[in-house]
Amino acid sequence: MDNPIVITIPSHPKYLAVVRAAALLAAEICGMGAAEAEDIKHAVDEACSNVIKYAYKCDCTRKITVKFEDTQKSFQVTVEDSGSKARLEDIKIRELDEVKPGGLGIHFIKKAFHIVAFDKKKRTGNRLLLTRYKNTDEAAISK
């Protein structure tokens, strides 16, 4: 992929299917294996779901922009919104042994990407930066 793929969707859950399809195809085009591409698809879906739920407080009239980039060493995804500011350190991660729905999004995201960070330079809204290095052992992803 020589040029980034950029999609902008309305912040309605029905459009998450578009994000899932784009994430899966972009990951495959960039040479990710089937399992890696599935993990990336789930992680990007979760990140966009969190934008709808938390940054936009379920306001379906807003926009979410997702950018997929292939570099020589990594596959990068940027999820951007204009909603309420988020900080990774404030996000509560549910323990995996708690059997109940919800709260596993960060686990999915960290399973798929080596680097998960918010761009602190963005003054309003959020820009989530996700990086997965190519040709690395699955166990090398930080948890």
N, C-alpha and C positions, 0 to 999 in steps of 0.2 A: 504494500500500500504506500504509494509515493506521496499522496496527499492525505491529510486528515479527513475523516468522515465526521460530519457535524450534523446532528439532528436536533430539532427543537419540537417538543411536544407540549400539548396542554397538560396541566397538572391534574388530570382526571385518571383514576386507576385503569380505565378501559384502554388507555394509550400505552400502558406498560407492556402490552404484547408487542408493540412496535419496538420498544427499547430492548426487550428480550431478543427479538429476532435480529436486530441490528448488532447487538453485542455478540451474539453467537456467530454470526457471519463474519464480523470484523475480526474476531479472535481466530476463526478458522483461516481467513485470508492471510492473517499474520503468522500462520504456521503453528498455532497452538494445537495440541492434540485434542481429541474428543472430550476427554475428562476435564482438561484444563478449560476448554471453551465452555463447557457446561457450568463449571465453577464461576467463571467470569460472568456468564449470563445471569446466574442467580445473584451474584454480588452486585452487579449493576442494577438489576431489578430492585434489590433491597435498598440500595442507595437512593434510587428514585422514589421508591415507596416512602422512605423516611423523609424526603423532601416534601412530599404531599402531606404526610401526617404531621410532621413536626415544624418544618420551616414555614409551610403554608397553612397549617392548621385546617387541612381538608378543604381549602378554597380551591375549587376546580377551575377557576378563571385565570390562573397564572401560567407561567411557562417554565419549562425545564430544558436546559440545553446539555446535550451529551456529546462529547468529542472523543473519537477513537483515533489514536496515533500509533503508527508502527515505526520504531527506530531500529537501528542496527542491533541494539542490545536489549530493547524492552518493548512491551506493549503497554501503552498508557491510555487511561480513560480519565476524562475530566467531566464531573457532573456539576453544573452551575445553576444557581437559583437566585432570586431576589427576595427571599424570605427572611425570617428571623435568624439571627446569627447563632451558629452552633459551635461548640468546642469539643473536640474529641475527649478531652479529659473530664468533661461533664457527663458524657454518655455512659449510662450504667449498662454493664454487660451482665446478663443473667448467667448464672452457673449452669453448666451443661447437665448436671445431675438433677436439676429441678425440672420435673416433668409437668409442663404446662405450655400452652401456646404463647408465641410471641417472645421477643427479647433476644433472638438469636442472630439478628441481622449483622451485627459487628463480627460475630464468629464467621459467618459466610464470607463477609468482605475480606477479613484477614486471612481466611483460608485461600482465597483466590489471588490476593495481591501481596507482594513483598513490602511495598510502601503504601501506607494509608495516611494522608495528611490533608489538613485544610490549608488553603493559601491564605496566610494572615495578611497579605497585602490588599486583599479585596475588602473595600470599606463597607459596602452594604451587601447583604445576601451572603451566599456561601459558594465556594469553589472547592470541591473535594477532588483531590489529586490521587489517583490510584495507579500504581506502577507494578507490573509483573515482569521480572527479568526473564529473558529467554535462556534456554539451555541450562536450567538449574534443577537441582534435585527438589522434589516436592517437599521433602522434610526441611528444606532450607528456608521455607517461608516462615517469617516470624509470627508467633501466635500472640 
